Amino acid sequence: MKAARLLAVLFVLASGLEAAEGPRLSERLAAGPRGRYAVWVYFKDRGPAADALAAAQATVTPRAVARRAARGSAGVTVSDAPPSSAYVAAVSAAATRVRQQSRWMNAVSVEATPAQVAAIEALPFVARVDVVRGFQKRREEMDTRVAAMAAEPLRKASGLDYGTGFAQVNQIKVPFLHDVGLDGRGVIVGVLDAGFNNLRHEAFATMRILATRDFVNGDTDVGDGGRGEGSHGTATLSVIGGFKDGQIIGPAYAASYLLAKTEDTDSETPVEEDNWAAAVEWAEAQGVDVISTSLGYLTYDPPFPSYTAADMDGETAISTRAADRAGELGVVVVASAGNEGLNTRANTLGAPADGDLVLAVGAVSSTGARASFSSVGPTADGRIKPDVSAQGVSVKIAVPGGTNGYTTANGTSFSCPLTAGVAALLYLDLRMRREGLDVDLMRS
């Protein structure tokens, strides 16, 4: 992995989110099933400007403001304000249920019938209404055997014992970064996933978790309470920040963490895009530095169309637009490229991996060969994706059940947190250099 490619992501700036105009949704829904639909409602404005700015200033934490300033981004603006409470109340009265709100998109997602959608479209302050899309989870392969491999001889200078998880971190030079004093301390990492059902595992005993948020059930329990199971998040979290000497040591083991559960695994649409976008906004406002997300949006339930390869253009998907907005504000967003494999005629990416400011991660074996399942680009507008790759075959993880078991897993879901962990270390190095601290970090 070229460190310079990760470093470049930390400094790129791009344009803000814009809601494109489209045909009236009520006309398209009229021919479909007469049930409830999940839709986004975009507003024309935010109400009185003074009220909006005051609300924005109350939303963003001082740490987030400092991170934005350090990355050359604007401070708190009206775009940080939540949608007008009066507008939300009017939409809520016309809809079946309000699901999520988006500050950056000045929108809310709701459940509504076609007739309710028509009524909402007629409200004078509504700019447009569009569908909320949920995706079918890409297949991940987890080995059923608990890792019982003989300890591999350490080929490094570090005093840390990475156990049989050594290969996955050594491939991307993590032991070297640890040796020069970079362990993630002082960096906040946000992990957005299906949930985290086993935080009692020994790999998390020393982890500092600052906050948790369940965007599926609307509470702070990111485990198995309510809808959705959380074993996938347990696995990815152990890869990026788990620590058990002799077993597994994640790249950013000393970082602080924000955990967001965004996937409803009990439904036919396991993750809703509005949950993901809301989680990104929440994490950014809390002052997150790096986001690791082993999720993606690609295939959708009828009657709504799936995304196509042409939609992977960095501008279409709501999750991509939210991720790029976070990138504008100085957050390093790292996402799995996907597990759809090779298609010689088109890209097989899933949003938000197509984002301009998203570091999309592919999967390779321990020898560096591309994993057959790893999604490929380029994006619809010709950009090279994935941006980088890390080991995604036989990656050591903490077992979702029990307190001291380990196994191995395959998927870009696991190459992503490895890469995000390195991004956190390089982010720390940049901050130390900016503050005048001397760290002898060689660039590969």
C-alpha positions in Angstrom: 0.0 0.0 0.0 1.3 3.4 -0.9 1.1 5.7 2.1 0.9 8.7 -0.2 -2.4 7.6 -1.6 -3.9 7.5 1.9 -2.4 10.9 2.7 -3.9 12.4 -0.4 -7.3 11.5 0.8 -6.8 13.5 4.0 -6.5 16.8 2.0 -8.9 16.5 -0.9 -11.9 19.0 -1.0 -14.9 18.8 -3.2 -18.3 20.4 -3.8 -21.4 20.1 -1.5 -24.5 18.0 -1.8 -27.2 19.1 -4.2 -30.6 17.4 -4.5 -31.3 16.9 -8.2 -34.8 17.5 -9.5 -36.7 14.5 -10.8 -40.3 13.5 -11.9 -43.0 13.4 -9.3 -42.7 10.2 -7.3 -46.4 9.9 -6.7 -47.0 9.3 -10.4 -44.4 6.5 -10.4 -45.7 4.9 -7.3 -49.3 4.9 -8.5 -48.7 1.8 -10.7 -47.0 -0.2 -7.9 -48.2 -2.1 -4.9 -50.6 -0.2 -2.7 -48.5 -0.4 0.4 -46.2 1.8 2.3 -43.1 3.2 0.7 -39.9 4.5 2.2 -39.2 7.9 0.6 -36.9 10.9 1.1 -38.6 14.3 1.3 -36.3 17.2 0.3 -37.1 20.8 1.5 -36.6 24.0 -0.5 -35.1 25.9 2.4 -34.4 25.6 6.1 -36.8 28.3 7.4 -35.5 31.5 8.9 -31.8 31.8 8.4 -31.0 33.0 11.9 -32.8 30.1 13.5 -31.1 27.7 11.2 -27.6 29.0 12.0 -28.3 28.8 15.8 -29.5 25.2 15.4 -26.4 24.4 13.4 -24.1 25.8 16.1 -25.8 23.7 18.7 -25.4 20.5 16.7 -21.7 20.4 15.9 -19.2 19.7 18.7 -16.0 21.8 19.2 -13.9 18.8 18.2 -15.6 18.6 14.9 -15.2 22.3 14.3 -11.5 22.0 15.1 -11.1 19.0 12.7 -12.8 21.0 10.0 -10.5 24.0 10.5 -7.4 21.8 10.4 -8.5 20.3 7.1 -9.2 23.8 5.6 -12.9 23.3 5.6 -15.5 25.9 6.5 -16.7 26.0 10.1 -20.3 25.6 11.2 -22.7 26.7 8.4 -26.4 26.7 7.8 -25.9 23.3 6.0 -25.3 21.8 9.5 -28.8 22.8 10.7 -31.4 20.1 11.0 -34.5 20.5 8.7 -37.0 23.1 9.9 -39.1 21.6 12.8 -42.2 23.2 11.3 -41.6 21.4 7.9 -40.8 18.1 9.7 -44.0 18.4 11.7 -46.1 19.0 8.6 -44.6 16.1 6.8 -45.0 13.9 9.8 -48.7 14.7 9.9 -49.1 13.7 6.3 -47.0 10.5 6.4 -47.3 7.2 8.2 -43.9 7.6 10.1 -40.8 9.7 10.0 -37.7 7.5 9.9 -34.6 9.7 9.8 -33.6 13.3 9.3 -30.6 14.5 7.3 -29.0 17.8 8.1 -26.7 17.9 5.1 -29.4 17.0 2.6 -32.1 19.1 4.3 -34.4 16.2 4.1 -36.3 13.5 6.1 -37.1 9.9 5.2 -40.6 8.7 5.9 -42.9 5.8 5.3 -45.9 6.8 3.3 -48.6 5.4 1.0 -48.8 6.7 -2.6 -51.7 8.9 -1.6 -49.6 10.3 1.3 -46.7 10.9 -1.1 -48.9 12.9 -3.3 -50.0 15.0 -0.4 -46.4 15.6 0.7 -45.3 16.6 -2.8 -48.0 19.3 -2.7 -46.6 21.0 0.4 -45.2 24.4 -0.7 -41.9 24.0 1.1 -41.1 20.5 -0.4 -38.7 20.5 -3.3 -39.1 16.9 -4.3 -39.6 13.3 -3.0 -37.6 10.3 -4.0 -37.3 6.6 -2.9 -35.2 5.4 0.0 -33.3 2.3 -1.2 -32.2 -0.6 1.0 -29.7 -3.2 -0.1 -29.3 -7.0 0.1 -26.2 -7.8 2.0 -23.3 -9.1 -0.1 -22.2 -12.6 0.9 -19.4 -12.8 3.3 -17.6 -16.1 4.0 -16.6 -16.9 7.5 -14.6 -20.1 8.3 -16.4 -22.3 10.8 -13.2 -23.4 12.4 -11.7 -21.5 15.4 -8.2 -20.4 14.6 -5.8 -23.0 16.1 -2.9 -22.3 13.8 0.7 -22.5 15.2 2.2 -19.2 16.0 4.0 -17.7 13.0 7.6 -16.5 13.7 7.7 -12.8 14.0 9.5 -11.1 11.1 9.5 -7.6 12.6 11.2 -5.4 15.0 8.1 -4.6 17.1 7.8 -6.0 20.6 4.1 -6.6 20.1 3.0 -10.2 19.5 0.5 -10.3 16.7 0.1 -14.0 16.8 -1.5 -15.6 13.7 -2.9 -12.2 12.8 0.6 -11.1 11.8 0.3 -11.6 8.1 -2.7 -9.3 7.6 -1.1 -6.3 9.3 2.4 -7.0 8.1 1.3 -6.8 4.5 0.4 -3.1 5.0 3.4 -2.3 7.2 1.4 -1.9 10.4 4.2 -3.3 12.7 6.6 -0.6 11.3 4.0 2.1 12.1 3.6 0.8 15.6 7.3 0.7 16.1 7.7 4.4 15.4 5.0 5.2 18.0 1.8 5.4 15.9 -1.0 3.3 17.5 -4.1 5.6 17.0 -4.0 7.2 20.4 -5.9 10.5 20.2 -7.8 9.6 16.9 -11.5 9.0 16.9 -12.7 6.2 14.6 -16.3 5.6 13.7 -17.4 2.1 12.7 -20.7 1.8 10.8 -21.9 -1.8 10.6 -24.6 -4.3 11.3 -24.1 -4.1 15.0 -21.7 -5.2 17.7 -23.1 -8.2 19.7 -20.1 -9.3 21.6 -18.2 -6.3 23.1 -17.4 -8.5 26.1 -14.8 -10.4 24.0 -11.3 -10.2 25.3 -10.1 -8.4 22.1 -12.1 -5.4 23.2 -11.1 -5.3 26.9 -8.9 -2.3 26.5 -10.8 -0.5 23.8 -12.1 3.0 24.5 -15.7 3.3 23.2 -16.9 6.9 23.4 -20.4 6.5 22.2 -22.8 4.0 20.6 -25.9 4.6 18.5 -28.5 2.2 17.1 -30.1 3.8 14.0 -32.3 0.8 13.4 -34.1 0.8 16.8 -33.5 4.4 17.8 -31.5 3.7 21.0 -27.9 3.3 22.2 -27.8 -0.5 22.2 -25.7 -1.6 19.3 -25.9 -5.3 20.2 -28.8 -7.7 19.5 -31.5 -5.8 21.3 -34.5 -5.0 19.1 -34.3 -5.6 15.4 -31.1 -6.7 13.7 -28.3 -9.0 14.8 -24.8 -7.7 15.2 -22.1 -10.4 14.6 -20.7 -8.6 11.5 -19.8 -5.5 13.4 -18.1 -7.6 16.1 -15.8 -9.1 13.5 -14.9 -5.9 11.7 -14.3 -4.0 14.9 -11.8 -6.7 16.1 -9.9 -6.3 12.8 -9.4 -2.5 13.1 -8.9 -2.1 16.8 -8.9 -5.4 18.7 -6.0 -6.1 21.1 -5.0 -9.4 22.6 -1.3 -10.0 22.7 -0.5 -13.3 21.0 -3.9 -13.4 19.1 -4.9 -10.2 17.3 -3.7 -6.6 17.3 -5.6 -4.2 15.1 -3.7 -1.3 13.4 -5.6 1.4 15.5 -5.8 -0.5 18.8 -5.3 2.6 20.9 -7.8 4.8 19.1 -11.2 5.9 20.5 -14.3 4.5 18.9 -17.9 5.6 17.9 -20.0 2.6 17.1 -23.1 2.9 14.9 -25.5 0.0 14.1 -27.2 0.8 10.8 -28.3 -2.5 9.3 -31.7 -4.2 10.0 -30.8 -7.9 9.4 -34.3 -9.0 10.2 -35.9 -7.5 7.1 -35.6 -8.2 3.4 -33.7 -4.9 3.0 -31.0 -5.4 5.7 -29.6 -1.9 5.6 -31.5 1.2 4.8 -29.5 4.0 3.2 -31.1 6.6 5.3 -29.8 4.9 8.5 -26.3 5.0 7.0 -26.5 8.6 6.0 -27.8 9.6 9.4 -25.0 7.7 11.1 -22.4 9.5 9.1 -23.8 12.9 10.1 -23.9 11.8 13.7 -20.3 10.6 13.7 -19.0 13.7 11.9 -20.8 16.0 14.4 -19.2 14.1 17.3 -15.7 14.9 15.9 -14.8 11.6 14.2 -11.6 11.6 12.2 -11.9 8.3 10.3 -14.9 6.2 9.4 -14.7 2.5 8.5 -17.8 1.0 6.9 -18.0 -2.6 5.6 -21.4 -2.0 4.1 -22.6 -1.1 0.6 -25.7 -0.3 -1.4 -26.3 -2.1 -4.7 -29.3 -4.5 -5.0 -32.8 -3.4 -4.0 -36.2 -5.0 -3.3 -39.1 -4.6 -5.8 -40.9 -2.5 -6.8 -37.9 -0.1 -6.9 -35.0 -0.5 -9.3 -31.6 -1.5 -8.1 -28.6 0.6 -8.7 -26.7 -0.1 -11.9 -23.1 0.2 -12.9 -24.0 3.6 -14.4 -25.2 4.8 -11.0 -21.7 4.3 -9.5 -20.7 7.8 -10.7 -19.9 9.5 -7.4 -23.1 11.6 -7.5 -26.2 9.4 -7.5 -26.4 7.3 -4.3 -27.5 9.1 -1.1 -24.8 7.2 0.9 -22.1 8.3 -1.6 -23.2 11.9 -1.4 -23.2 11.8 2.5 -19.8 10.1 2.5 -18.4 12.8 0.2 -19.8 15.5 2.3 -18.0 14.0 5.3 -14.9 14.0 3.3 -15.3 17.7 2.5 -15.4 18.3 6.3 -12.1 16.5 6.9 -13.2 13.0 7.7 -11.4 10.1 6.1 -14.1 7.7 4.9 -13.0 4.2 4.1 -15.5 1.7 2.5 -15.5 -1.8 1.2 -15.5 -1.9 -2.6 -17.8 -4.9 -2.5 -17.9 -8.6 -3.0 -19.4 -8.8 -6.5 -16.3 -10.0 -8.2 -15.2 -9.3 -11.8 -17.4 -8.2 -14.7 -15.5 -7.5 -17.8 -18.3 -5.3 -19.2 -19.0 -3.0 -16.2 -17.9 -2.0 -12.7 -19.3 -4.2 -9.8 -18.9 -1.5 -7.1 -21.5 -0.7 -4.4 -22.1 2.8 -3.0 -20.6 4.6 -1.2 -17.3 3.1 -2.6 -17.8 5.1 -5.8 -17.4 8.4 -3.9 -14.8 11.0 -5.0 -13.7 11.4 -1.4 -14.2 7.8 -0.3 -11.2 5.4 0.0 -12.6 2.3 -1.6 -10.9 -0.9 -0.5 -10.5 -4.1 -2.5 -9.4 -7.5 -1.1 -6.3 -9.5 -1.8 -4.8 -12.7 -0.5 -1.7 -12.8 1.8 0.4 -13.0 -1.4 -1.1 -9.9 -2.8 -3.3 -11.5 -5.5 -6.7 -10.1 -6.0 -9.4 -12.1 -4.4 -11.9 -13.5 -6.9 -14.9 -11.9 -5.0 -13.4 -8.4 -4.8 -15.4 -5.8 -6.7 -13.8 -3.8 -9.5 -14.1 -0.5 -11.2 -13.7 1.9 -12.8 -16.5 4.1 -11.8 -19.1 5.2 -14.4 -17.2 8.4 -14.8 -13.9 6.7 -15.4 -12.2 7.0 -12.0 -10.0 4.1 -10.8 -11.6 2.0 -8.1 -10.8 0.4 -5.7 -8.2 2.9 -4.5 -6.2 0.5 -2.4 -6.4 -3.1 -1.3 -5.6 -5.1 1.8 -5.9 -8.7 2.9 -9.4 -9.9 2.6 -8.8 -13.7 2.5 -8.4 -15.7 5.7 -8.4 -12.6 7.9 -8.2 -13.3 11.6 -11.2 -12.0 13.6 -12.8 -12.3 17.0 -15.5 -15.0 17.1 -19.0 -13.3 17.6 -19.8 -15.7 20.4 -17.8 -16.4 23.6 -15.1 -14.3 25.1 -11.8 -15.7 23.8 -12.4 -17.5 20.5 -11.0 -16.5 17.1 -11.6 -17.6 13.5 -10.9 -16.4 10.0 -13.1 -14.7 7.4 -13.1 -13.6 3.8 -14.5 -10.4 2.2 -13.8 -6.8 1.5 -15.6 -6.3 4.8 -12.3 -7.2 6.5 -9.8 -5.5 4.1 -11.7 -2.3 4.8 -11.0 -2.1 8.6 -7.4 -3.0 8.1 -7.0 -0.1 5.7 -9.1 2.3 7.9 -6.7 1.4 10.8 -3.7 2.5 8.7 -5.6 5.7 7.7 -6.0 6.4 11.5 -2.3 6.0 12.1 -1.3 8.2 9.2 -3.9 10.8 10.3 -2.2 10.8 13.7 1.2 11.2 12.0 -0.1 14.2 10.1 -1.5 15.8 13.2 1.8 15.3 15.1 3.8 16.8 12.3 1.4 19.8 12.2 1.9 20.3 15.9 5.7 20.2 15.5 6.2 16.7 17.1 9.1 14.8 15.5 8.1 11.3 14.3 10.6 9.5 12.1 8.0 8.0 9.7 9.4 6.9 6.4 7.1 7.0 3.4 6.8 3.9 1.2 
